[in-house]
Amino acid sequence: MSVTLVFSTKGQRYLRVGLAVPLIGSISCLRAMVAEEGKTTPDQVVLSELYATGFQRSFSDDDDLTNVAESDVVYAFQAPPLHTRGGSTRMSGYHHSLPSSPYTSGPDGQRLPPSTTLSSEFLNHGGSTKVLLVICNTAGSGQQAVR
């Protein structure tokens, strides 16, 4: 499986890695493998499927690896470490899978509304939760399009 790791620092933009993933396992195993290749921690790896039309889905730790096809375009975004007043703090280690891009079809084929209200049910409503928003712009069109 090929995964493109996008770093949060300007020094290194991205790294495309080929991984031999186990046939049976969870996404948390894939996150750990990507983190090792990128010399970062698994807590800083956010996995999602991305196409020219936008984000298709994100992957949760509990998702089965069989849900990811060999042909899926998987990106791993390096999230910056969270810091508190008392120093650095560890991220939760559990990434909730967010809904698909609002401009794609839902599971039953219906068109989803262009709204962010669908995401709120997936967020932890307790305490002082921080949300990492990943935005990927495309410049150009067709074969000349770049992210």
Contacts in CASP RR format, 6 or more apart in sequence:
PFRMAT RR
TARGET T0000
AUTHOR 0000-0000-0000
METHOD contacts of the structure
MODEL  1
MSVTLVFSTKGQRYLRVGLAVPLIGSISCLRAMVAEEGKTTPDQVVLSEL
YATGFQRSFSDDDDLTNVAESDVVYAFQAPPLHTRGGSTRMSGYHHSLPS
SPYTSGPDGQRLPPSTTLSSEFLNHGGSTKVLLVICNTAGSGQQAVR
1 18 0 8 1.000
1 19 0 8 1.000
1 20 0 8 1.000
1 21 0 8 1.000
1 30 0 8 1.000
1 68 0 8 1.000
1 70 0 8 1.000
1 74 0 8 1.000
2 16 0 8 1.000
2 17 0 8 1.000
2 18 0 8 1.000
2 19 0 8 1.000
2 74 0 8 1.000
3 16 0 8 1.000
3 17 0 8 1.000
3 18 0 8 1.000
3 19 0 8 1.000
3 30 0 8 1.000
3 34 0 8 1.000
3 47 0 8 1.000
3 74 0 8 1.000
3 75 0 8 1.000
3 76 0 8 1.000
4 14 0 8 1.000
4 15 0 8 1.000
4 16 0 8 1.000
4 17 0 8 1.000
4 73 0 8 1.000
4 74 0 8 1.000
4 75 0 8 1.000
4 76 0 8 1.000
5 14 0 8 1.000
5 15 0 8 1.000
5 16 0 8 1.000
5 17 0 8 1.000
5 34 0 8 1.000
5 37 0 8 1.000
5 38 0 8 1.000
5 45 0 8 1.000
5 75 0 8 1.000
5 76 0 8 1.000
5 78 0 8 1.000
6 13 0 8 1.000
6 14 0 8 1.000
6 75 0 8 1.000
6 76 0 8 1.000
6 77 0 8 1.000
6 78 0 8 1.000
7 13 0 8 1.000
7 14 0 8 1.000
7 15 0 8 1.000
7 38 0 8 1.000
7 78 0 8 1.000
8 44 0 8 1.000
8 77 0 8 1.000
8 78 0 8 1.000
8 79 0 8 1.000
8 80 0 8 1.000
9 78 0 8 1.000
15 37 0 8 1.000
15 38 0 8 1.000
17 34 0 8 1.000
17 37 0 8 1.000
17 38 0 8 1.000
19 30 0 8 1.000
19 33 0 8 1.000
19 34 0 8 1.000
19 37 0 8 1.000
21 29 0 8 1.000
21 30 0 8 1.000
21 33 0 8 1.000
21 65 0 8 1.000
22 29 0 8 1.000
22 65 0 8 1.000
23 65 0 8 1.000
23 66 0 8 1.000
24 65 0 8 1.000
24 66 0 8 1.000
25 64 0 8 1.000
25 65 0 8 1.000
26 61 0 8 1.000
26 62 0 8 1.000
26 63 0 8 1.000
26 64 0 8 1.000
26 65 0 8 1.000
27 47 0 8 1.000
27 59 0 8 1.000
27 60 0 8 1.000
27 61 0 8 1.000
27 62 0 8 1.000
27 63 0 8 1.000
27 64 0 8 1.000
27 65 0 8 1.000
27 67 0 8 1.000
27 68 0 8 1.000
28 42 0 8 1.000
28 61 0 8 1.000
28 62 0 8 1.000
29 65 0 8 1.000
30 47 0 8 1.000
30 59 0 8 1.000
30 65 0 8 1.000
30 68 0 8 1.000
31 42 0 8 1.000
31 45 0 8 1.000
31 47 0 8 1.000
31 61 0 8 1.000
31 76 0 8 1.000
31 95 0 8 1.000
32 42 0 8 1.000
34 42 0 8 1.000
34 45 0 8 1.000
34 47 0 8 1.000
34 76 0 8 1.000
35 41 0 8 1.000
35 42 0 8 1.000
35 44 0 8 1.000
35 45 0 8 1.000
38 78 0 8 1.000
40 78 0 8 1.000
41 81 0 8 1.000
42 93 0 8 1.000
43 79 0 8 1.000
43 81 0 8 1.000
43 90 0 8 1.000
43 91 0 8 1.000
43 92 0 8 1.000
43 93 0 8 1.000
44 78 0 8 1.000
44 79 0 8 1.000
44 80 0 8 1.000
44 81 0 8 1.000
44 91 0 8 1.000
45 76 0 8 1.000
45 77 0 8 1.000
45 78 0 8 1.000
45 79 0 8 1.000
46 58 0 8 1.000
46 76 0 8 1.000
46 77 0 8 1.000
46 78 0 8 1.000
46 79 0 8 1.000
46 95 0 8 1.000
46 132 0 8 1.000
46 134 0 8 1.000
47 58 0 8 1.000
47 59 0 8 1.000
47 74 0 8 1.000
47 75 0 8 1.000
47 76 0 8 1.000
47 95 0 8 1.000
48 55 0 8 1.000
48 56 0 8 1.000
48 57 0 8 1.000
48 58 0 8 1.000
48 59 0 8 1.000
48 74 0 8 1.000
48 75 0 8 1.000
48 77 0 8 1.000
48 134 0 8 1.000
49 55 0 8 1.000
49 56 0 8 1.000
49 57 0 8 1.000
49 58 0 8 1.000
49 59 0 8 1.000
49 68 0 8 1.000
49 72 0 8 1.000
49 73 0 8 1.000
49 74 0 8 1.000
49 75 0 8 1.000
50 56 0 8 1.000
50 73 0 8 1.000
50 74 0 8 1.000
50 75 0 8 1.000
50 136 0 8 1.000
51 73 0 8 1.000
52 138 0 8 1.000
52 142 0 8 1.000
52 145 0 8 1.000
53 101 0 8 1.000
53 103 0 8 1.000
53 104 0 8 1.000
54 101 0 8 1.000
54 103 0 8 1.000
54 136 0 8 1.000
54 138 0 8 1.000
55 100 0 8 1.000
55 101 0 8 1.000
55 134 0 8 1.000
55 136 0 8 1.000
56 100 0 8 1.000
56 101 0 8 1.000
56 104 0 8 1.000
57 97 0 8 1.000
57 98 0 8 1.000
57 99 0 8 1.000
57 100 0 8 1.000
58 95 0 8 1.000
58 97 0 8 1.000
58 98 0 8 1.000
59 67 0 8 1.000
59 68 0 8 1.000
59 74 0 8 1.000
59 95 0 8 1.000
59 97 0 8 1.000
60 94 0 8 1.000
60 95 0 8 1.000
60 96 0 8 1.000
60 97 0 8 1.000
61 93 0 8 1.000
61 94 0 8 1.000
61 95 0 8 1.000
63 97 0 8 1.000
68 74 0 8 1.000
77 134 0 8 1.000
79 91 0 8 1.000
79 132 0 8 1.000
80 132 0 8 1.000
81 88 0 8 1.000
81 91 0 8 1.000
82 88 0 8 1.000
82 89 0 8 1.000
82 90 0 8 1.000
82 91 0 8 1.000
82 130 0 8 1.000
83 89 0 8 1.000
96 122 0 8 1.000
96 123 0 8 1.000
96 124 0 8 1.000
97 122 0 8 1.000
98 119 0 8 1.000
98 122 0 8 1.000
99 112 0 8 1.000
99 118 0 8 1.000
99 119 0 8 1.000
99 122 0 8 1.000
100 106 0 8 1.000
100 112 0 8 1.000
102 112 0 8 1.000
102 113 0 8 1.000
102 114 0 8 1.000
102 115 0 8 1.000
102 116 0 8 1.000
102 118 0 8 1.000
103 112 0 8 1.000
103 114 0 8 1.000
104 112 0 8 1.000
105 111 0 8 1.000
105 112 0 8 1.000
106 112 0 8 1.000
112 118 0 8 1.000
123 129 0 8 1.000
123 131 0 8 1.000
136 147 0 8 1.000
137 147 0 8 1.000
138 145 0 8 1.000
138 146 0 8 1.000
138 147 0 8 1.000
139 145 0 8 1.000
139 146 0 8 1.000
139 147 0 8 1.000
140 146 0 8 1.000
END
